[in-house]
Amino acid sequence: MTASPRANELLSIVAHAADAKQATDMVALDVTGPMPYADIFFLATGRNERNVQSIASEIEEKMIAAGAKPLRREGRAEGRWILLDFGHVVAHIFHEEDRLYYSLERLWSDCPVIPITIEQPVRDDADSDAE
């Protein structure tokens, strides 16, 4: 089994939202094999607690706008590891130190990685001339 089309659509929203707040080390794992309740785990890193909280807030805002309701939220107050469960997609936003410590990629290493593509805006010639 592989992640559903809806899960992949939501992953794109999550990844773009995280990227907009300067998340790093973004990874998406297809967890449909071992997990009966989710299709994708999304992992990202923030530089500090405030950045982790900002990334999580942006993800939640964009997902709600897309019609995905958060089923569960954990860790927002601490800003070290925030979990946002949207059913199809579960987002894990980590502080750098916690990301290394918990190493979820290693825990779920048997799950296929889903490529994340962040498309950069196309620049027109007027933008190039201004530089």
Secondary structure, 3 states (H helix, E strand, C coil): CCCCHHHHHHHHHHHHHHHHCCCEEEEEEECCCCCCCCCEEEEEEECCHHHHHHHHHHHHHHHHHCCCCCCEEECCCCCCEEEEECCCEEEEEEEHHHHHHHCHHHHCCCCCEECCCCCCCCCCHHHHHHC
